[in-house]
Amino acid sequence: MPLLTIVITLIVVGVLLWLINSFIPMDRKIKSILNVVVLIVVVIWLLNVFGVIGSMSNIHIGGL
């Protein structure tokens, strides 16, 4: 995936999250949960894009 696509996707996600936080009336706790969920999803997506998650499937912990 080209770096420009990754940057554009991150900008779009950031702008959408900012719009939701600024203009949609919600309780502060719900906004915090939404922000954390979006952050976790974006971090997992980035790890997958850069191939970190795929290479971790070969790691075995313990004797199993």
Secondary structure, DSSP 8 states (H G I E B T S, - for coil): --HHHHHHHHHHHHHHHHHHHHHS---HHHHHHHHHHHHHHHHHHHHHHTTHHHHHTT---TT-
